[in-house]
């Protein structure tokens, strides 16, 4: 999945939930591809192969379906709850 347009919708969705911001920062740091600052778009995004794997396992198909921002918000809620245990 080379199209990264999902990033902007996801950031907008997470921005509406300030309680998830710290969790989102932790996950961005954990999932950022090594050396992300050396490659365009110079954002700490996960490696495309990782995103493809996650999209394929979540939505099925060939891994080209865009990531749903609400799914990311739900996942961040789960990460936050899991960290609090």
BALOBA-1460 file (C-alpha; in Angstrom, 3 decimals):
// residues 85
<rec num="1" residu="x" x="0.000" y="0.000" z="0.000"/>
<rec num="2" residu="x" x="2.033" y="2.929" z="-1.261"/>
<rec num="3" residu="x" x="-0.798" y="5.490" z="-1.100"/>
<rec num="4" residu="x" x="-0.360" y="7.338" z="2.174"/>
<rec num="5" residu="x" x="-3.453" y="9.530" z="1.898"/>
<rec num="6" residu="x" x="-4.874" y="7.631" z="4.883"/>
<rec num="7" residu="x" x="-2.433" y="9.518" z="7.111"/>
<rec num="8" residu="x" x="-4.223" y="12.870" z="6.930"/>
<rec num="9" residu="x" x="-7.670" y="11.452" z="7.710"/>
<rec num="10" residu="x" x="-6.206" y="9.458" z="10.557"/>
<rec num="11" residu="x" x="-4.446" y="12.478" z="12.070"/>
<rec num="12" residu="x" x="-7.704" y="14.456" z="11.855"/>
<rec num="13" residu="x" x="-9.642" y="11.637" z="13.544"/>
<rec num="14" residu="x" x="-7.106" y="11.278" z="16.365"/>
<rec num="15" residu="x" x="-6.946" y="15.061" z="16.831"/>
<rec num="16" residu="x" x="-10.588" y="14.946" z="17.960"/>
<rec num="17" residu="x" x="-9.613" y="12.736" z="20.931"/>
<rec num="18" residu="x" x="-7.024" y="14.552" z="23.094"/>
<rec num="19" residu="x" x="-6.976" y="11.699" z="25.605"/>
<rec num="20" residu="x" x="-5.453" y="9.508" z="22.859"/>
<rec num="21" residu="x" x="-2.663" y="11.922" z="21.895"/>
<rec num="22" residu="x" x="-0.034" y="10.485" z="24.281"/>
<rec num="23" residu="x" x="-0.872" y="6.945" z="23.148"/>
<rec num="24" residu="x" x="-0.666" y="8.021" z="19.511"/>
<rec num="25" residu="x" x="2.777" y="9.550" z="20.066"/>
<rec num="26" residu="x" x="4.022" y="6.341" z="21.699"/>
<rec num="27" residu="x" x="2.710" y="4.254" z="18.819"/>
<rec num="28" residu="x" x="4.188" y="6.577" z="16.183"/>
<rec num="29" residu="x" x="7.599" y="6.230" z="17.822"/>
<rec num="30" residu="x" x="7.263" y="2.448" z="18.086"/>
<rec num="31" residu="x" x="6.046" y="1.913" z="14.527"/>
<rec num="32" residu="x" x="8.102" y="4.496" z="12.607"/>
<rec num="33" residu="x" x="10.215" y="2.907" z="9.907"/>
<rec num="34" residu="x" x="13.943" y="3.044" z="10.647"/>
<rec num="35" residu="x" x="15.542" y="6.091" z="9.009"/>
<rec num="36" residu="x" x="12.170" y="7.689" z="8.223"/>
<rec num="37" residu="x" x="13.792" y="11.145" z="8.328"/>
<rec num="38" residu="x" x="15.910" y="10.276" z="5.261"/>
<rec num="39" residu="x" x="12.992" y="9.467" z="2.948"/>
<rec num="40" residu="x" x="10.095" y="11.454" z="1.614"/>
<rec num="41" residu="x" x="7.563" y="12.325" z="2.929"/>
<rec num="42" residu="x" x="9.875" y="12.858" z="5.973"/>
<rec num="43" residu="x" x="7.179" y="11.666" z="8.391"/>
<rec num="44" residu="x" x="7.545" y="8.950" z="11.036"/>
<rec num="45" residu="x" x="5.282" y="6.500" z="9.201"/>
<rec num="46" residu="x" x="5.389" y="2.723" z="9.492"/>
<rec num="47" residu="x" x="7.198" y="0.813" z="6.761"/>
<rec num="48" residu="x" x="4.944" y="0.234" z="3.730"/>
<rec num="49" residu="x" x="5.363" y="-3.543" z="4.065"/>
<rec num="50" residu="x" x="4.131" y="-3.421" z="7.657"/>
<rec num="51" residu="x" x="1.114" y="-1.321" z="6.675"/>
<rec num="52" residu="x" x="0.347" y="-3.735" z="3.839"/>
<rec num="53" residu="x" x="0.485" y="-6.694" z="6.234"/>
<rec num="54" residu="x" x="-1.771" y="-5.017" z="8.790"/>
<rec num="55" residu="x" x="-4.300" y="-3.893" z="6.155"/>
<rec num="56" residu="x" x="-4.380" y="-7.378" z="4.623"/>
<rec num="57" residu="x" x="-4.913" y="-9.067" z="7.988"/>
<rec num="58" residu="x" x="-7.528" y="-6.543" z="9.105"/>
<rec num="59" residu="x" x="-9.597" y="-6.044" z="5.968"/>
<rec num="60" residu="x" x="-8.644" y="-9.045" z="3.827"/>
<rec num="61" residu="x" x="-8.195" y="-8.833" z="0.094"/>
<rec num="62" residu="x" x="-4.967" y="-7.715" z="-1.521"/>
<rec num="63" residu="x" x="-4.009" y="-5.097" z="1.068"/>
<rec num="64" residu="x" x="-4.890" y="-2.069" z="-1.036"/>
<rec num="65" residu="x" x="-7.953" y="-0.956" z="0.908"/>
<rec num="66" residu="x" x="-7.398" y="2.388" z="2.651"/>
<rec num="67" residu="x" x="-7.067" y="2.370" z="6.416"/>
<rec num="68" residu="x" x="-10.206" y="3.631" z="8.128"/>
<rec num="69" residu="x" x="-9.443" y="6.479" z="10.564"/>
<rec num="70" residu="x" x="-12.096" y="5.218" z="12.994"/>
<rec num="71" residu="x" x="-10.313" y="1.857" z="13.092"/>
<rec num="72" residu="x" x="-7.103" y="3.602" z="14.116"/>
<rec num="73" residu="x" x="-8.954" y="5.493" z="16.863"/>
<rec num="74" residu="x" x="-10.418" y="2.196" z="18.119"/>
<rec num="75" residu="x" x="-6.956" y="0.599" z="18.048"/>
<rec num="76" residu="x" x="-5.472" y="3.528" z="20.003"/>
<rec num="77" residu="x" x="-8.224" y="3.155" z="22.591"/>
<rec num="78" residu="x" x="-7.302" y="-0.511" z="22.895"/>
<rec num="79" residu="x" x="-3.580" y="0.360" z="23.223"/>
<rec num="80" residu="x" x="-4.378" y="2.897" z="25.935"/>
<rec num="81" residu="x" x="-6.551" y="0.453" z="27.866"/>
<rec num="82" residu="x" x="-3.954" y="-2.305" z="27.522"/>
<rec num="83" residu="x" x="-1.181" y="-0.024" z="28.807"/>
<rec num="84" residu="x" x="-3.240" y="0.825" z="31.879"/>
<rec num="85" residu="x" x="-3.603" y="-2.811" z="32.984"/>
